[in-house]
């Protein structure tokens, strides 16, 4: 896979008196969606909104990536991300938002906290013609899953050993 992750023009929309109406409107929708589906403890928007243009002349794209935000401290965590397409989809090809089935999110969450088994399912996965697991994207998801495994395997093994009182041996 190519090392180039993105071909686009990117800007940031600062939260100020000229843009506060936009932040307010988007925050209103995010609060409603969060309350209805996720129920995360969210108390504000701490990042400037990103505005990105993908031009056909440059074969604009954004490759697989982890959407974690610009903050690296534990005090600010991006809990929700959104994409708002401003161009009529009939005027371009592509632009599909593809998600690697929450695998990396689960791995990173597991490394930070303890997981518990819930006996009753909390959501039902529906198989339709649009699911990522049953079409051509499945091969890409399998590649990403292997990359995620390779990136986190040692940390996952160390955490499991510590939690279960097992001996840690460095074979490198």
C-alpha positions in Angstrom: 0.0 0.0 0.0 1.2 3.5 -0.8 2.7 5.5 2.1 0.8 8.6 1.0 -2.2 8.9 3.3 -4.0 11.9 1.9 -4.3 14.2 -1.2 -6.5 17.1 -0.3 -6.6 20.8 0.7 -7.3 21.1 4.4 -8.2 24.1 6.5 -9.5 24.6 10.0 -12.5 26.7 11.0 -11.7 28.4 14.3 -14.5 28.8 16.8 -15.1 32.5 16.9 -17.9 35.1 16.6 -18.0 34.5 12.8 -18.4 30.7 13.0 -20.3 30.3 16.3 -23.6 29.8 14.5 -22.1 26.8 12.6 -20.6 25.3 15.8 -23.9 25.7 17.6 -25.9 24.0 14.8 -23.5 21.1 14.5 -23.3 20.7 18.3 -27.1 20.6 18.4 -27.1 17.6 16.0 -24.2 15.9 17.8 -25.9 16.2 21.2 -29.1 14.7 19.7 -27.2 11.8 18.0 -25.1 11.2 21.1 -28.2 11.1 23.3 -30.1 8.8 21.1 -27.3 6.3 20.2 -24.1 6.6 22.1 -24.7 8.4 25.4 -21.0 9.3 25.8 -20.2 11.8 28.6 -19.4 14.8 26.2 -19.1 18.3 27.6 -18.1 20.3 24.5 -16.2 20.6 21.3 -12.5 21.2 21.9 -11.1 21.0 18.4 -11.5 23.4 15.5 -13.6 21.9 12.7 -11.7 20.7 9.7 -12.7 21.7 6.2 -11.3 19.5 3.5 -11.5 19.6 -0.3 -10.8 16.6 -2.4 -10.2 17.7 -6.0 -10.5 15.3 -9.0 -7.6 17.0 -10.8 -5.3 15.8 -7.9 -7.1 12.5 -7.5 -8.1 13.6 -4.0 -8.4 10.9 -1.4 -7.9 10.1 2.3 -6.5 6.6 3.0 -7.2 4.4 5.9 -6.3 6.2 9.2 -7.1 6.3 12.8 -9.3 9.3 13.7 -8.0 10.1 17.2 -7.8 13.9 17.0 -4.9 16.3 17.5 -4.7 16.0 21.3 -2.4 13.3 22.8 -3.0 14.0 26.4 -5.4 11.9 28.5 -7.3 15.1 29.6 -8.9 15.6 26.2 -10.3 12.7 24.2 -12.2 12.7 20.9 -15.2 10.6 21.7 -17.3 11.4 18.6 -16.3 12.3 15.0 -18.5 13.3 12.2 -18.3 13.8 8.5 -20.6 16.3 6.7 -20.5 16.1 2.9 -21.2 19.5 1.4 -21.2 18.5 -2.3 -24.1 16.8 -4.1 -23.1 13.1 -4.4 -24.3 13.0 -7.9 -21.5 15.3 -9.0 -18.6 13.0 -8.0 -17.5 9.3 -7.7 -16.2 7.8 -4.5 -16.3 9.6 -1.2 -17.5 6.6 0.7 -16.8 6.6 4.4 -15.4 3.2 5.2 -14.9 2.1 8.8 -12.8 -0.9 9.9 -15.6 -2.3 12.1 -14.5 -0.6 15.3 -11.6 -3.1 15.7 -8.9 -0.6 16.5 -11.2 1.4 18.8 -11.9 -1.8 20.8 -8.2 -2.7 21.0 -7.2 0.8 22.3 -10.1 0.8 24.7 -9.2 -2.6 26.1 -5.6 -1.4 26.7 -6.9 1.5 28.8 -9.6 -0.2 30.9 -11.1 -3.6 31.9 -13.7 -5.4 29.8 -16.6 -7.3 31.2 -18.7 -9.9 29.5 -22.3 -8.8 28.9 -24.6 -11.8 28.6 -27.3 -10.1 26.6 -26.4 -8.4 23.3 -26.7 -4.6 23.4 -27.0 -4.3 19.6 -27.9 -6.5 16.7 -25.7 -6.6 13.6 -27.8 -6.7 10.5 -26.5 -8.2 7.3 -27.6 -6.3 4.3 -26.2 -5.7 0.8 -24.3 -2.7 2.1 -22.4 -4.3 5.0 -18.6 -3.9 4.8 -18.1 -7.6 5.7 -19.8 -9.1 2.6 -18.4 -7.2 -0.3 -15.1 -6.2 -1.9 -14.1 -4.1 1.1 -13.8 -7.2 3.1 -10.3 -7.8 1.7 -9.2 -4.2 2.8 -10.7 -4.8 6.2 -8.7 -8.0 6.6 -5.5 -6.1 5.7 -6.3 -3.4 8.3 -7.1 -6.0 10.9 -3.7 -7.6 10.4 -2.0 -4.2 10.6 -3.9 -3.5 13.9 -2.9 -6.9 15.3 0.8 -6.3 14.4 0.7 -2.8 16.0 -0.9 -3.9 19.3 0.0 -7.6 19.7 2.8 -7.1 22.3 0.7 -4.6 24.4 -2.3 -6.9 24.3 -0.2 -10.0 25.4 1.5 -8.0 28.2 -1.9 -6.8 29.5 -3.4 -10.2 29.4 -0.3 -11.7 31.2 -0.4 -9.1 34.0 -4.2 -9.4 34.5 -3.9 -13.2 34.8 -0.7 -13.3 36.9 1.3 -14.9 34.1 5.1 -14.7 33.7 6.3 -12.2 31.1 9.2 -13.3 29.0 11.0 -11.0 26.5 12.1 -13.2 23.5 13.4 -10.4 21.4 
